[in-house]
Amino acid sequence: MDMSTKKSDSGAATQVRISVANIAADLVFETNSSVAEVKSAVAAALAGGTALNLQDSRGHEIIVAGDKIGFVDVGVATDRRVGFGAL
């Protein structure tokens, strides 16, 4: 399922973390798709046994085989704070 690059309703990017079977590191990226759109794409890929196809906020395509997905963590990305104010 192709994901559009629509902004989410809140205007914040959605952060996605995907665990792939037999791979030590997780895929972590931000997308302009809403949380609901990402959840729908993941559910369709798992139910249909098809590839999960998402697009990050820079326009790169991320494709993961549906049967290799370990878990997917989806949430709204927060601004990264730097310096003493981050404490």
N, CA, C and O atoms as CSV, one atom per row, in Angstrom:
chain,resi,resn,atom,element,x,y,z
A,1,MET,N,N,0.850,-1.175,0.000
A,1,MET,CA,C,0.000,0.000,0.000
A,1,MET,C,C,0.892,1.233,0.000
A,1,MET,O,O,1.746,1.374,0.875
A,2,ASP,N,N,0.712,2.106,-0.943
A,2,ASP,CA,C,1.513,3.319,-1.010
A,2,ASP,C,C,0.984,4.347,-0.038
A,2,ASP,O,O,-0.226,4.502,0.128
A,3,MET,N,N,1.901,5.046,0.601
A,3,MET,CA,C,1.517,6.080,1.553
A,3,MET,C,C,1.759,7.438,0.919
A,3,MET,O,O,2.794,7.653,0.288
A,4,SER,N,N,0.835,8.339,1.077
A,4,SER,CA,C,1.025,9.688,0.575
A,4,SER,C,C,1.883,10.463,1.557
A,4,SER,O,O,2.169,9.993,2.658
A,5,THR,N,N,2.286,11.640,1.152
A,5,THR,CA,C,3.115,12.466,2.031
A,5,THR,C,C,2.301,13.591,2.643
A,5,THR,O,O,2.820,14.680,2.890
A,6,LYS,N,N,1.019,13.325,2.889
A,6,LYS,CA,C,0.168,14.331,3.525
A,6,LYS,C,C,0.644,14.599,4.940
A,6,LYS,O,O,1.107,13.696,5.636
A,7,LYS,N,N,0.524,15.839,5.351
A,7,LYS,CA,C,0.843,16.188,6.733
A,7,LYS,C,C,-0.237,15.618,7.639
A,7,LYS,O,O,-1.402,15.537,7.252
A,8,SER,N,N,0.151,15.224,8.843
A,8,SER,CA,C,-0.855,14.778,9.794
A,8,SER,C,C,-1.652,15.981,10.273
A,8,SER,O,O,-1.248,17.129,10.085
A,9,ASP,N,N,-2.777,15.701,10.888
A,9,ASP,CA,C,-3.671,16.780,11.308
A,9,ASP,C,C,-3.012,17.749,12.262
A,9,ASP,O,O,-3.306,18.943,12.227
A,10,SER,N,N,-2.119,17.258,13.119
A,10,SER,CA,C,-1.495,18.130,14.097
A,10,SER,C,C,-0.322,18.900,13.512
A,10,SER,O,O,0.193,19.815,14.155
A,11,GLY,N,N,0.115,18.548,12.295
A,11,GLY,CA,C,1.232,19.232,11.680
A,11,GLY,C,C,2.580,18.671,12.106
A,11,GLY,O,O,3.611,19.092,11.583
A,12,ALA,N,N,2.593,17.732,13.042
A,12,ALA,CA,C,3.840,17.138,13.519
A,12,ALA,C,C,4.140,15.888,12.709
A,12,ALA,O,O,3.233,15.200,12.241
A,13,ALA,N,N,5.423,15.608,12.554
A,13,ALA,CA,C,5.826,14.394,11.850
A,13,ALA,C,C,5.523,13.181,12.725
A,13,ALA,O,O,5.478,13.279,13.951
A,14,THR,N,N,5.318,12.050,12.081
A,14,THR,CA,C,5.077,10.798,12.776
A,14,THR,C,C,6.367,10.000,12.781
A,14,THR,O,O,6.981,9.804,11.732
A,15,GLN,N,N,6.784,9.539,13.948
A,15,GLN,CA,C,7.989,8.727,14.048
A,15,GLN,C,C,7.599,7.260,13.988
A,15,GLN,O,O,6.657,6.829,14.654
A,16,VAL,N,N,8.337,6.489,13.176
A,16,VAL,CA,C,8.052,5.077,12.980
A,16,VAL,C,C,9.314,4.277,13.303
A,16,VAL,O,O,10.413,4.636,12.879
A,17,ARG,N,N,9.146,3.190,14.057
A,17,ARG,CA,C,10.248,2.263,14.340
A,17,ARG,C,C,9.766,0.869,13.976
A,17,ARG,O,O,8.755,0.399,14.500
A,18,ILE,N,N,10.494,0.204,13.072
A,18,ILE,CA,C,10.111,-1.120,12.601
A,18,ILE,C,C,11.214,-2.110,12.940
A,18,ILE,O,O,12.377,-1.894,12.602
A,19,SER,N,N,10.845,-3.189,13.605
A,19,SER,CA,C,11.768,-4.285,13.879
A,19,SER,C,C,11.593,-5.314,12.773
A,19,SER,O,O,10.480,-5.755,12.484
A,20,VAL,N,N,12.721,-5.692,12.154
A,20,VAL,CA,C,12.698,-6.662,11.067
A,20,VAL,C,C,13.292,-7.975,11.576
A,20,VAL,O,O,14.340,-7.970,12.221
A,21,ALA,N,N,12.627,-9.103,11.291
A,21,ALA,CA,C,13.079,-10.420,11.740
A,21,ALA,C,C,14.505,-10.694,11.276
A,21,ALA,O,O,14.864,-10.421,10.131
A,22,ASN,N,N,15.317,-11.243,12.192
A,22,ASN,CA,C,16.701,-11.638,11.930
A,22,ASN,C,C,17.643,-10.473,11.619
A,22,ASN,O,O,18.736,-10.688,11.093
A,23,ILE,N,N,17.233,-9.246,11.937
A,23,ILE,CA,C,18.074,-8.060,11.775
A,23,ILE,C,C,18.210,-7.412,13.146
A,23,ILE,O,O,17.212,-7.166,13.823
A,24,ALA,N,N,19.457,-7.134,13.559
A,24,ALA,CA,C,19.699,-6.616,14.910
A,24,ALA,C,C,19.183,-5.191,15.112
A,24,ALA,O,O,18.652,-4.871,16.176
A,25,ALA,N,N,19.332,-4.348,14.117
A,25,ALA,CA,C,18.951,-2.940,14.272
A,25,ALA,C,C,17.535,-2.705,13.754
A,25,ALA,O,O,17.081,-3.373,12.825
A,26,ASP,N,N,16.845,-1.746,14.369
A,26,ASP,CA,C,15.499,-1.362,13.939
A,26,ASP,C,C,15.593,-0.263,12.886
A,26,ASP,O,O,16.568,0.487,12.850
A,27,LEU,N,N,14.584,-0.171,12.037
A,27,LEU,CA,C,14.458,0.949,11.104
A,27,LEU,C,C,13.722,2.057,11.836
A,27,LEU,O,O,12.616,1.844,12.331
A,28,VAL,N,N,14.326,3.241,11.910
A,28,VAL,CA,C,13.700,4.376,12.588
A,28,VAL,C,C,13.712,5.561,11.627
A,28,VAL,O,O,14.759,5.941,11.102
A,29,PHE,N,N,12.533,6.136,11.406
A,29,PHE,CA,C,12.432,7.278,10.497
A,29,PHE,C,C,11.188,8.085,10.819
A,29,PHE,O,O,10.310,7.633,11.554
A,30,GLU,N,N,11.124,9.287,10.259
A,30,GLU,CA,C,9.945,10.142,10.414
A,30,GLU,C,C,9.234,10.236,9.069
A,30,GLU,O,O,9.868,10.266,8.015
A,31,THR,N,N,7.906,10.282,9.128
A,31,THR,CA,C,7.092,10.398,7.925
A,31,THR,C,C,6.079,11.522,8.105
A,31,THR,O,O,5.725,11.879,9.229
A,32,ASN,N,N,5.624,12.067,7.002
A,32,ASN,CA,C,4.598,13.104,7.057
A,32,ASN,C,C,3.195,12.505,7.085
A,32,ASN,O,O,2.214,13.236,7.218
A,33,SER,N,N,3.090,11.184,6.961
A,33,SER,CA,C,1.801,10.498,7.050
A,33,SER,C,C,1.320,10.514,8.498
A,33,SER,O,O,2.127,10.570,9.426
A,34,SER,N,N,0.024,10.466,8.682
A,34,SER,CA,C,-0.541,10.468,10.028
A,34,SER,C,C,-0.337,9.104,10.688
A,34,SER,O,O,-0.030,8.118,10.018
A,35,VAL,N,N,-0.512,9.064,12.000
A,35,VAL,CA,C,-0.419,7.807,12.742
A,35,VAL,C,C,-1.456,6.819,12.203
A,35,VAL,O,O,-1.153,5.639,12.028
A,36,ALA,N,N,-2.652,7.285,11.943
A,36,ALA,CA,C,-3.717,6.417,11.433
A,36,ALA,C,C,-3.359,5.834,10.071
A,36,ALA,O,O,-3.647,4.666,9.811
A,37,GLU,N,N,-2.740,6.621,9.199
A,37,GLU,CA,C,-2.345,6.129,7.880
A,37,GLU,C,C,-1.268,5.053,7.993
A,37,GLU,O,O,-1.308,4.054,7.275
A,38,VAL,N,N,-0.310,5.253,8.889
A,38,VAL,CA,C,0.758,4.268,9.083
A,38,VAL,C,C,0.164,2.973,9.650
A,38,VAL,O,O,0.484,1.881,9.179
A,39,LYS,N,N,-0.702,3.101,10.664
A,39,LYS,CA,C,-1.329,1.915,11.258
A,39,LYS,C,C,-2.128,1.140,10.210
A,39,LYS,O,O,-2.087,-0.090,10.189
A,40,SER,N,N,-2.837,1.832,9.359
A,40,SER,CA,C,-3.631,1.198,8.308
A,40,SER,C,C,-2.732,0.452,7.325
A,40,SER,O,O,-3.055,-0.667,6.925
A,41,ALA,N,N,-1.617,1.050,6.931
A,41,ALA,CA,C,-0.679,0.418,6.000
A,41,ALA,C,C,-0.056,-0.830,6.618
A,41,ALA,O,O,0.106,-1.845,5.940
A,42,VAL,N,N,0.295,-0.758,7.904
A,42,VAL,CA,C,0.882,-1.906,8.607
A,42,VAL,C,C,-0.146,-3.032,8.700
A,42,VAL,O,O,0.175,-4.189,8.426
A,43,ALA,N,N,-1.372,-2.702,9.083
A,43,ALA,CA,C,-2.427,-3.715,9.205
A,43,ALA,C,C,-2.688,-4.393,7.859
A,43,ALA,O,O,-2.869,-5.609,7.806
A,44,ALA,N,N,-2.708,-3.630,6.787
A,44,ALA,CA,C,-2.947,-4.192,5.455
A,44,ALA,C,C,-1.805,-5.115,5.034
A,44,ALA,O,O,-2.042,-6.176,4.455
A,45,ALA,N,N,-0.569,-4.711,5.324
A,45,ALA,CA,C,0.586,-5.538,4.969
A,45,ALA,C,C,0.585,-6.845,5.751
A,45,ALA,O,O,0.872,-7.904,5.193
A,46,LEU,N,N,0.266,-6.775,7.038
A,46,LEU,CA,C,0.239,-7.985,7.858
A,46,LEU,C,C,-0.903,-8.906,7.461
A,46,LEU,O,O,-0.722,-10.122,7.389
A,47,ALA,N,N,-2.071,-8.344,7.203
A,47,ALA,CA,C,-3.244,-9.149,6.854
A,47,ALA,C,C,-3.107,-9.789,5.473
A,47,ALA,O,O,-3.511,-10.933,5.264
A,48,GLY,N,N,-2.532,-9.036,4.537
A,48,GLY,CA,C,-2.437,-9.531,3.167
A,48,GLY,C,C,-1.149,-10.258,2.850
A,48,GLY,O,O,-1.013,-10.836,1.772
A,49,GLY,N,N,-0.189,-10.240,3.783
A,49,GLY,CA,C,1.096,-10.862,3.521
A,49,GLY,C,C,1.885,-10.155,2.436
A,49,GLY,O,O,2.720,-10.760,1.762
A,50,THR,N,N,1.614,-8.868,2.274
A,50,THR,CA,C,2.291,-8.069,1.247
A,50,THR,C,C,3.360,-7.189,1.881
A,50,THR,O,O,3.489,-7.136,3.104
A,51,ALA,N,N,4.110,-6.513,1.056
A,51,ALA,CA,C,5.164,-5.629,1.544
A,51,ALA,C,C,4.564,-4.362,2.167
A,51,ALA,O,O,3.557,-3.833,1.696
A,52,LEU,N,N,5.207,-3.897,3.233
A,52,LEU,CA,C,4.860,-2.609,3.841
A,52,LEU,C,C,5.653,-1.554,3.110
A,52,LEU,O,O,6.880,-1.632,3.043
A,53,ASN,N,N,4.973,-0.574,2.564
A,53,ASN,CA,C,5.606,0.457,1.755
A,53,ASN,C,C,5.281,1.815,2.364
A,53,ASN,O,O,4.138,2.267,2.302
A,54,LEU,N,N,6.284,2.468,2.955
A,54,LEU,CA,C,6.102,3.791,3.563
A,54,LEU,C,C,7.096,4.766,2.957
A,54,LEU,O,O,8.096,4.360,2.364
A,55,GLN,N,N,6.817,6.047,3.109
A,55,GLN,CA,C,7.715,7.081,2.600
A,55,GLN,C,C,8.129,7.972,3.756
A,55,GLN,O,O,7.281,8.438,4.517
A,56,ASP,N,N,9.444,8.216,3.894
A,56,ASP,CA,C,9.898,9.068,4.987
A,56,ASP,C,C,9.696,10.539,4.633
A,56,ASP,O,O,9.275,10.868,3.524
A,57,SER,N,N,9.997,11.414,5.582
A,57,SER,CA,C,9.739,12.845,5.408
A,57,SER,C,C,10.649,13.482,4.359
A,57,SER,O,O,10.400,14.611,3.936
A,58,ARG,N,N,11.702,12.776,3.930
A,58,ARG,CA,C,12.594,13.293,2.887
A,58,ARG,C,C,12.259,12.733,1.517
A,58,ARG,O,O,12.933,13.042,0.535
A,59,GLY,N,N,11.208,11.901,1.446
A,59,GLY,CA,C,10.778,11.354,0.171
A,59,GLY,C,C,11.367,9.999,-0.167
A,59,GLY,O,O,11.092,9.472,-1.245
A,60,HIS,N,N,12.168,9.415,0.716
A,60,HIS,CA,C,12.727,8.084,0.476
A,60,HIS,C,C,11.674,7.026,0.775
A,60,HIS,O,O,10.874,7.173,1.698
A,61,GLU,N,N,11.684,5.960,-0.014
A,61,GLU,CA,C,10.719,4.886,0.165
A,61,GLU,C,C,11.317,3.782,1.027
A,61,GLU,O,O,12.447,3.351,0.795
A,62,ILE,N,N,10.565,3.327,2.017
A,62,ILE,CA,C,10.975,2.234,2.894
A,62,ILE,C,C,10.035,1.072,2.607
A,62,ILE,O,O,8.818,1.202,2.737
A,63,ILE,N,N,10.612,-0.078,2.210
A,63,ILE,CA,C,9.820,-1.252,1.870
A,63,ILE,C,C,10.303,-2.416,2.730
A,63,ILE,O,O,11.490,-2.743,2.737
A,64,VAL,N,N,9.379,-3.035,3.451
A,64,VAL,CA,C,9.695,-4.169,4.317
A,64,VAL,C,C,8.717,-5.300,3.998
A,64,VAL,O,O,7.508,-5.084,3.924
A,65,ALA,N,N,9.251,-6.501,3.810
A,65,ALA,CA,C,8.384,-7.656,3.563
A,65,ALA,C,C,7.450,-7.855,4.750
A,65,ALA,O,O,7.897,-7.867,5.897
A,66,GLY,N,N,6.170,-8.008,4.485
A,66,GLY,CA,C,5.174,-8.134,5.552
A,66,GLY,C,C,5.435,-9.286,6.497
A,66,GLY,O,O,5.164,-9.176,7.693
A,67,ASP,N,N,5.962,-10.403,5.982
A,67,ASP,CA,C,6.213,-11.558,6.836
A,67,ASP,C,C,7.506,-11.442,7.644
A,67,ASP,O,O,7.823,-12.331,8.435
A,68,LYS,N,N,8.253,-10.353,7.449
A,68,LYS,CA,C,9.504,-10.135,8.195
A,68,LYS,C,C,9.358,-9.066,9.282
A,68,LYS,O,O,10.323,-8.759,9.983
A,69,ILE,N,N,8.158,-8.500,9.422
A,69,ILE,CA,C,7.932,-7.447,10.417
A,69,ILE,C,C,7.824,-8.079,11.805
A,69,ILE,O,O,6.972,-8.935,12.044
A,70,GLY,N,N,8.702,-7.644,12.718
A,70,GLY,CA,C,8.635,-8.117,14.103
A,70,GLY,C,C,7.636,-7.297,14.895
A,70,GLY,O,O,6.711,-7.843,15.498
A,71,PHE,N,N,7.822,-5.993,14.893
A,71,PHE,CA,C,6.866,-5.069,15.501
A,71,PHE,C,C,7.014,-3.709,14.859
A,71,PHE,O,O,8.024,-3.418,14.219
A,72,VAL,N,N,5.999,-2.875,15.034
A,72,VAL,CA,C,6.029,-1.502,14.542
A,72,VAL,C,C,5.609,-0.592,15.676
A,72,VAL,O,O,4.554,-0.782,16.282
A,73,ASP,N,N,6.443,0.403,15.961
A,73,ASP,CA,C,6.169,1.402,16.996
A,73,ASP,C,C,5.887,2.711,16.276
A,73,ASP,O,O,6.726,3.198,15.519
A,74,VAL,N,N,4.706,3.287,16.506
A,74,VAL,CA,C,4.295,4.501,15.816
A,74,VAL,C,C,3.918,5.560,16.834
A,74,VAL,O,O,3.194,5.270,17.787
A,75,GLY,N,N,4.392,6.770,16.650
A,75,GLY,CA,C,4.037,7.870,17.541
A,75,GLY,C,C,4.378,9.204,16.917
A,75,GLY,O,O,5.050,9.268,15.888
A,76,VAL,N,N,3.915,10.257,17.539
A,76,VAL,CA,C,4.195,11.601,17.050
A,76,VAL,C,C,5.594,11.995,17.506
A,76,VAL,O,O,5.917,11.908,18.690
A,77,ALA,N,N,6.418,12.428,16.562
A,77,ALA,CA,C,7.788,12.834,16.874
A,77,ALA,C,C,7.771,14.118,17.706
A,77,ALA,O,O,6.943,15.003,17.489
A,78,THR,N,N,8.691,14.200,18.654
A,78,THR,CA,C,8.815,15.401,19.472
A,78,THR,C,C,10.068,16.158,19.057
A,78,THR,O,O,11.008,15.578,18.515
A,79,ASP,N,N,10.070,17.443,19.315
A,79,ASP,CA,C,11.250,18.245,19.023
A,79,ASP,C,C,12.404,17.790,19.908
A,79,ASP,O,O,12.228,17.521,21.096
A,80,ARG,N,N,13.584,17.710,19.306
A,80,ARG,CA,C,14.757,17.324,20.085
A,80,ARG,C,C,15.326,18.556,20.763
A,80,ARG,O,O,15.618,19.562,20.117
A,81,ARG,N,N,15.477,18.461,22.065
A,81,ARG,CA,C,16.008,19.592,22.819
A,81,ARG,C,C,17.503,19.367,23.058
A,81,ARG,O,O,17.941,18.259,23.366
A,82,VAL,N,N,18.252,20.424,22.911
A,82,VAL,CA,C,19.699,20.342,23.056
A,82,VAL,C,C,20.137,21.323,24.145
A,82,VAL,O,O,19.581,22.415,24.267
A,83,GLY,N,N,21.123,20.929,24.921
A,83,GLY,CA,C,21.669,21.839,25.924
A,83,GLY,C,C,21.106,21.588,27.302
A,83,GLY,O,O,20.459,20.569,27.545
A,84,PHE,N,N,21.358,22.532,28.218
A,84,PHE,CA,C,20.947,22.376,29.595
A,84,PHE,C,C,19.430,22.421,29.765
A,84,PHE,O,O,18.912,21.908,30.757
A,85,GLY,N,N,18.721,23.014,28.833
A,85,GLY,CA,C,17.264,23.068,28.903
A,85,GLY,C,C,16.617,21.715,28.710
A,85,GLY,O,O,15.444,21.534,29.037
A,86,ALA,N,N,17.378,20.751,28.177
A,86,ALA,CA,C,16.836,19.421,27.923
A,86,ALA,C,C,16.749,18.578,29.185
A,86,ALA,O,O,16.121,17.519,29.171
A,87,LEU,N,N,17.361,19.023,30.271
A,87,LEU,CA,C,17.365,18.245,31.501
A,87,LEU,C,C,16.061,18.264,32.182
A,87,LEU,O,O,15.907,17.651,33.238
